[in-house]
Amino acid sequence: MAYGNAQNVEDSLVEPAAVVRAIYQRERAGVSTNLRQLHTLTEMPQTKALRAVSGLERSGFANIESNMHDALESVVTLNDEMRAALDRAIARDAA
């Protein structure tokens, strides 16, 4: 009985992590991130980047502020809890 392809499992973890990392780095630099930029920032196909950010939003880790004129210009941010967890991880690594 097969439980899925190992590559699919890896992608399901790596893609959201890459999106989180890109958004977080930009937030720390004071720069906003929109949906259109994600695939370039993460170097993954746009459909995969959008799927990953959609999953992050459904999970409550990211927020998407909709742009009514152009959906791909919608701004993506991490929630406070995710940002705080990443800040703690960086502080631990620096210690």
Beta strands, then each sheet from edge to edge (+ up, - down):
strand 1: 33-34
strand 2: 62-65
strand 3: 75-78
sheet 1: 1+ 3- 2+
end
